[in-house]
Amino acid sequence: MKRLIAGIGAFIAACGSASAEPGDFAAWLESFRAEAAAAGVSDAVMDEAFAGLTVNERVYERNDNQPEFTRAIWDYLDTSLSEAKVANGRSALAENRIALSLIEQAYGVDAETIVAIWGQESAYGRILGSYDTIQALATLGYEGRRTAFGREQLIGALKIIQNGYANRDQLKGSWAGAMGHTQFIPTTYLAYAVDHDGDGRRNIWSDLGDVFASTANYMSISGYRANEPWGVEARLPGGFDYSLANGSVKKPLVEWASLGVEAVGGDLLGDYDANLRGRVIVPAGAKGPAFLVFENFEAILKYNRSTAYALAVALLSDEVAGRSGQVATLWPRDDRPLSREERMELQRALAGLGYNPGPIDGIVGAGTRSALRKWQKNTGRPADGYASAAILEALRN
């Protein structure tokens, strides 16, 4: 709506009428200055950062079609675990072994996990992103479903400039404002980035020591612990209650074993601490693979709140370390991912039936999955929370 208003305002202005409508981007930017000033950002920094700033419409397109949430998870993992990605990861680990070993010892984060995040975020530094961070974050802050995020991160980016950590031209990265080799958003940078070599800068753009240490510091504070497993592929028994795989039910392995859950290709209680707590996830529903995931997986999720992303990092770290990261159970590749319009239709259908999926935004998050599980359970289906084309068709009927 704001973009429509802005367009109308621009048309009126072009015809020689009065000033632009309040929804105009320039007017929003002027109002945002007061918010940034209250957070301690100087006028001089804002003058430089906002000079000639415009909306980047491509940011909205990318925001509505994030691959972690829109691609089928097996397609996402195929890319993340390609032969080239694995080979490049092993080479990156070998080339940086000394630095990574020192950082592993200092922060308690496995070197292969740091490398896997590096590979997933920027293809080991090959793709850092070319979006102007200030423009991308101002675009998000101006309109859409992530305006609070955009404003908060824009203030963070301005503080990076003000504190002298980077100059205006260095702030390049993803459409969502993530920067550097391991794609820190500005507030994450301010809180967790590390000056590993003591040169007075926290350089996540070109200093690999700072990159690795910053990533390890973030993961360590998020709860990651070296030499502990991220999880294990699991085999669920017939008649398993899929409502237990809802993201919040954690049990010791001995309790999962008592429910008939087994490890694929191993011994659940023989290979792991029986008191290790974990939860079951079924990212492709009852027809696909299942996993028991532990605290290190939860730490990866804090880096990116996508199960597909966390699973990609975990499996890639196994491959980089020389362990098998291949999933034994077949994915339901005959399923097709829902389009954004179909995901919104699914949310509207759930809401219309009295289940509350949260915002009708096309993002199948925790609220949508919870609502879907309730509907599935009440209609005698496996309550796996998996939004498939077949489930949408059932809701239509």
N, C-alpha and C positions, 0 to 999 in steps of 0.2 A: 504494500500500500504506500509506504513512504516513497518508493521509487516512482510510483505512479504520480503521487503528489508532486514530487520533485520535477518530474517531466512536465506536468501541467504548469508548475511555477516557472520553469525555464521558458516554456512557450509564451506565457504571459509577458515575462520580462523581455523576450525577443520582440514582442509586439509593442514595446514601449510603455507597458503598464507599470504598476507599482512593484515593490520588492517581492522576492520569492516567498513562497509559502513557508510556514514554520517547519514543514517536513524536509525542506531542502538540506542537502548534505552540508553545505557551507554553514547554514544556521546551526545544524547539529554540532558541527565541529567547534563552532564558537561557544556553544553552551558547554561542550565537553571540557573546554579549557578551564572553566571554573572548578570542575571536578578534579582535573589533574593538578591545578594549582593548590587545591586543598590537600592533595596528597604530597605536596612538596616539590612539584616540577616547576622550574622557572619559566618565565615568559620567553626568555632567549632560546631555550631548548625547544619550546613549542613553536616559536616563530620559524626556526630552521627546519624542524621536522615536518611541519604542516604546509610549508610553502608549495603551492601548486598542487596540493593533494586532491585526488579525485577518487570516486568509487571504482573498484575493480569488480565488474559483474562476474568474472570467471570464479571469484572466490565463492559466490553464492552457489554456482553450479557444482563446484567441488564439495562444498559443505553438505549439499543434499545427496551426494553420491560417493561417500567414503567407501573405498574398496573393502575395508575390514567388515563393513556392515551390509554391503550390497552384493558382493560377489559370493558365489557358493564357496563354502569353506575349503572344499577339496581343490577348487581352482586356485584359491588364494595360497594354499599350502604347496601346490604344484610349483608355483612361481617362487615361493619362499625357500623351497628345498630343491631347487633345480640343481643339476650337476654342476653348472658353472658357479652358482651361489655357494655350494658346499666347497668346491675346489678353491675358490677365491677366499673363503673363510679359513680354510686350513692353511693357505699360504699367508694370510694376514696374521694368523696366530703364530706361525713359525717366524715370520719377519719381525714381529714385535714381542717375542717370547720374553726377553729380559725385562723390558718395561712392564709388561703385563704380569709377570711373576711377582715383581716388587709391589705392584698395586694390589694384586690378589692377596698378598700377605698383609698389606697395610689395612685393607678394607674388608677382607673376608668375603670377597665376591669372586667366583670362579672366572678365570681368564676366558674360557670358551663362551660364557654367558655375555661378558662384555663385548666380545667379538660378534656374537650373534645379534645383539642389539645394534651394533655398528653396521652390520650387514643389512639388517632389516630396515634401519632408518635411512641410510644413505648409500647403500651398496658399497660399503667400506670406503666412504669418502668420495665416491665418484659422482654422486648426485646430491648436492647440498640444497638444491632449490634456488629458484631465481626470482621468487616473488619478493617485492618490497615489503618488509615486515611491517613498517608503519602503515602503509596503505592497506595491507591485508587485514590488520587488526582494526583499523578505523572502519573498514568496510563491514566487518563482523559486528563491531560495536554500534554501527548506525542502524542496522536493520536485520531482522531474522530471528531465529530461535536461540542464538548464542550471543545476544547483545551484552549481557553481563560479563561473559567470558571475554568478549572483545574489548570492552572498556578496561577491565582489570589488567589484561595482558598489554594493552596499549600503554597504560601508565607504567607497567613494568619495563616496557621497551624504552620509554622516555627516560626512565631512571638509569637504564644501562648507559644511555648516551650521556646523561648528566653526570654520572659517576666516573665517566672516562673509561669504562670497560671496553667500549667499542664506539666507533664513530657512526654517523648517520648512514654512510654508504656501505658499511659492513653489514648492516642489518638486512640480510637477505636470507630467505629460507622457504618454507612451505607456505601453502595458501592459508594455513591456520596459525601462522606466526612462529612455527618451530624453526630453530636455527642450529647451525653447526653440524658436525659429523654425526652426533647422536641426537640431534633435533630436540633441543631444550626449548620449551616455551619460556617467555621472559621471566615469569615468577619462579619457575623452576631454576632457571639460570641464577637469579639473584639469591635463591635459598641454598642451592646445592653445588654450584660450579666451584671448582677448586683450582688454585694457582699451584700446580704440581711442581713446576721448576723454579718457583720463587722469583720470577722476573717482574712481579707486580701486576700481572694481567691474568685473567681467567679466560684463556683463549681457546674456545671450543671450535673455532673456525679453521685453525691451521696448526695448532700445537697438539700432537697426538698424546703427549704426556698429560696435558690438561684435559683432553677429551676423555681418556681412559679413567683418570682419577675422578673426574666429575661424574661420569657414569657410574663408577663403582660407589662413590659416596652416596649418590641418590639411591642406588639399589640397596646399599647397606642400611641406610636410614629407613628404607621401606620394609626392612625385615629380612632381606636375603642373607643366607648363611652358606658359606663355602662348604663343599663336600657333602651337602645334603641333597637328596633327590628333589626334582620339581614335581614328579608324579610318575604314574605308570599307566599304560594301557590296561584296561580292565575288561573282564568278561562278566556280564550280569546274568543272574539266573533267570529261568523262565518265570513269569509272573512277578517280576521285580516291580516294586511300587515306584514309578517314576516321579512321584511327588517328592521323593527323597532327593532327587537330583535337581533341586530348585535353587542352588546357589548359596543357601544358608545353612544346610544341614551338614555339620561336621561331626565325624565319629572317629574313634581310634580304629586302626586297621583290624584289630581283633574283633570289633563289633561288625565291621563290614564283612569280614570273613564269615561270621556267624550267620549273616543274611544270605550267604552263598556267593558273594562277590569274590572273583579270583583274578589273579594277574595273568595277562596274556604272555605266554612264553617264559613263565617263571613261577616262583612260589611266593605268594603274597606275604605270608608270615615268616617264611624262611629267609627271604631276601631283604626284608625291611623290618624295622622296629615295630613290634606289635602295638605299641602305644602311640605311634606316630599318627597324628590326626590329619584327616583329609576329607574331601568332599567329592562326590561323583558329578561329573559333567557329561552331557550327551549333546555335543554341539551340532549334530545333524539329526537329532531326535532318536527315537527308539530303533530306527532301521540302520543307524550308523554306529561308528565306534564309540566306546565309553572310556573315560579316564578317571582315575583317582588322582586328585591334585593336592599338593601340600603347600606349605608356607612360601617356598621359593616361587611357586607359580603365582601366588597372591601378590608377591613383591613385583613380579613382572607386570601383572595387571595394573599396578599403580603407575607404571610407566605409560601404559595405554589401556584404557578400559574396554578392551575388545578381547573376547575369548580367542578369536581367530589369530589375533596378533600375538597374544601370550603363548598360544600353542605353537605358532611359527617360530618364535624365539626359542622356546624350550626344545623343540625337535631339532632346530638348526644347531643349537649348542651341543646337543648329543652328537650330531654328525661332525661338527668341527672338532670335537674332542676324540673322534674315532669310534664312538659308540653308534649303534644303530638308532637313527631317528625316523625309521620307516614305521608307518602305522599298519598293523597286520590285518585288522578288520576292514572290509571293503566299505568305502563311502557309497551312499545312495546316489550315484552319479546320474541316474535317470531323472532325479528331481531337478527342477529348474528354480533358480532364485526368483523371488517376487520382485516386480518393479516397484518403484516408490509409490506409484498410484495404487498398486495392488496392496502394498503394505498399509497404506492409509485406509483403503477399503476394509481390510481386515480389522484395523483398529476401530473404524466406525461400526462395523458389524458387532464386535464385542461390546462396544458401548451401548449400542441399540438393544442388546440382549440383557443389559443390566450389569455387565462386567466392566470394571473401570481400567482401561489400558493406559490412562494418562493422556498426555497431549496427542492429538491426531497429527503426527509429524512425519510418519513414514519410517521412524527409527524403532526397530524392534528391540527395545531395551528391557530392563527388569520389570517395569510396570506392565508392558504388553505381554511379556512371557508369563507373568503371574496371572493376569486375567485369562490368558489362553489356557493355562493349566487348569484353572477352575472350571472353565467351560468344557475342556476335554474330560475332566474327572466326572462332571455332572452328566456327560453324554456317553459315558462308558468307554472312552478312548484312553490310550496310554497318556498320562499327564506329563508329557515331555517338554511342553512349551515350545515346540518346533513349528515355526510358521512356514508351512509348505503350500504349494499350489493345491494339493489335495485338501488340506485343511481349509483354505480359503473357499474352495468349491463347496465343502460341507457347510461352512458358515453361510454361504449364499443360499443354500437350500433349507 
